[in-house]
């Protein structure tokens, strides 16, 4: 099995790294390239890019090559091949892989070996994906940027001084830089959409419960904190996102977090539906949140594209008041669950924790039962507000983030001339509402800032309606292509 695209040259490896996943799968099926050749190319790219971008926490090159040889043997035997057969996939370290170090981004768990594969990871492996390592994430996934005490921070390929976002920062850096065309992320407050927006790639979180999740048998404060989190793909093309989300999606009896029993929608079939006749709402600030004027300009221009494509687009007063406070108390509540599960680890290893995670744990430990009751009572009101909106509109558009990517460790305290209420999260006021409500949402590349940094457009849909998001995303991608744009570090 040979390939005109394979070989040892850096240029050839780079082109393979930027080749869409669906095209790589076609090449493997037609024997244009072998899983071994593709994995070797990926690992060479990782050798080059990881030191510059902090993509990985753990690399498992030997394990990956063993899997690649098995995948190549299956091709040569003529076996039925899965939709990711022979495709190298770096996987976020918030998900366990049996027998591999699973840190969850925490120094406390630097020697923790996972006992099982998570459900989403097991589905990627069953589809033929070759796991090449565990990507960088903040401690227990608890930040919108990617720094921890295990090693270097993840960096943005468009400017390595800038953050790629988080908590799926290593994954987004891998996709944006052309190490891979697909990297799984997880989204409990925007952790797929934030790095997609900062890094100039496409990312989608499905409806809550669409992707089955199970509680972990091992003790880790991050394992069971957020039951409003869901796995989701980071890709450069909408088609790759549709195909890989289909792999993640669907009922599994092992799921413990209200897994949907519905059939998986036809995500790929939705890509050609277009937006003609859709009624779309656009909000530049979602109720007056501070936003950089340049972000508003770029995303508003992107929203106008949908009108050019035949949709009706209007500015809406989308203002679910005070949802920030509700979400962060909700976040604190699930931190308490993690705190209870890992009390001994927390008490004995506080010196190993990042400041931000230690602060979350301290605050959660003092949360009153009355406050928790009030917050859970309010969640229903937000879900009703969003449901009422989608009774009138098909899609909601907003900026993905309030600012372009900023210097690592320097989250802005003032945005658009206004002070932000929560510096660590003030740059992302648009994402976490839809983790409270459970709605599906995506971030698509909308353009660039004057400094050449990506700016994302958030595309939100009704409950269980990922198909409309994919239809709108694919139409926008066709009108404003982005996959050919490559960052300086690639």
C-alpha positions, 0 to 999 in steps of 0.5 A: 500500500503506497501513497503519492501523499505519503513520505517524510517531507514536512510539506507532505505531512502538513498537507495530510494534517490539513486534509479533512477527515472524510477525505482521509477515510476515502483515501484509506478505503481506496488504499491511496494511503495506509493507516500506518503511513498516516499515523507516522505522518501525524506523529511527525507533525506532533513532534514539530507542533506540540513543543510550540503549542502545548497540544498534549498532556500525554502522548501514546505513540507506541500504542497508536502505532500498534493500533495503526498496524492492526488497522492496516491489516484490516484494510488488507484483509478486506474487512468492513471499515468504520467511519474513522478507520485508520484516522489518528485522533488526539483525545481531550484528557478529561475523558478516560482511556483504559490503561493510559494516564488520565490527569483531567488536567490536574497535577493531583492526578499526574499518575492516575491510570484510567480503568475504563474507556469513556463512552464517547472515547469507546465510540471513536475507537469502535469507529476505527479511530486511532488515539494518539494521545491526551490533549491539554486542558485546564484543571478538571476542565474548569477554565475557558483557557488552558493552563494547568500545573502539569506543563506548558499552557496550550497556545494559539496557532494564530499567535502563540502568545495568545490563548487558544481558549479552553477547556478544549484548548489542546484540541483546538490548537491541534485542529487549527494548526493542522495536526489533525482534522478532528479532535474531540472536546467537551462542553460544560460551559462553552468548552467546545465553542470557546476554543473554536471561536478563539482558534478559528475552527468549527465546534459544536455541542449537541443537545444535552443528553444526545451524547451518552455519558457515564459516571467514572468508577475512579476518584477524580474531582472533575469526573462527575462535576458537570452533568450539563457537559457533553462531548463534541467535535472540533473540526475545520469543516462542517461535514467532518463535524456532522460525521463525527458528532453522529459517531458520538451521538445515541443512546447507551444503556451505560449512560447515567445522565439522562441520555436521550433515547431518540434516534440519531438525526441525519446530520449529514443529510441536513448539510444541503438543506440551506437556510432559505425561509428560515427565521433567524434572530441576531443579538450582538450582546445578549442583554447588554453584555460587554463586547469588543466593537470589532467582534460585533462588527465582524459577527454582524457582517456574518449574520447578514450573510444568512439574509443574502442566502434567503433567511429572514434575519432580525435583531432581537432583544434576547435578554434572559437576565442574570443567567450568569449568577445562576450558571456559576452557582449551578457550577458550584453545586456540581463542584460540591459533588466533585468535592465530596467524591475527592475530599481526601485528594482535595485536603491532601493536595491543595498545594498541587492545585491551580489557584482557580480550581482551589477557589472554585472548591472553596466557594462550593464548600460554602454554598448554602442549601437555600441558595442551591434551591433558589438556583435550581428553581430559576433554571426552569425559567431560563429553559422556558425563556429559550423555548419561547424564543424558538417557538418564533425563530429557527436559529439564534446568532450571537458572537461566540466570544466577547473578544478575540484571543488575549495573551495567556494569563491575561484575561481582560477585566474591561471589554468595550469600555465596560468592567466585566463581572467575572474576569476568568469568564467575562470574555465568554458571556454567550456560551454557558446559558445554553448549557443551563438550558441544554440547547445545541450550539456551534461556533463557526469562523466568522472572520478576523480581527485587525490583528489577524485573530479569529472571531467566531459566530455562535449558532444556537438551535432548538432542543434536539435540532442539531440538523438546523444548526448544521444546515445553517453552518454548511450554508454559511461555510459555503458562502464564506469558506474558512478551511483554506485559511492556515495559521502562522504556526502550522 
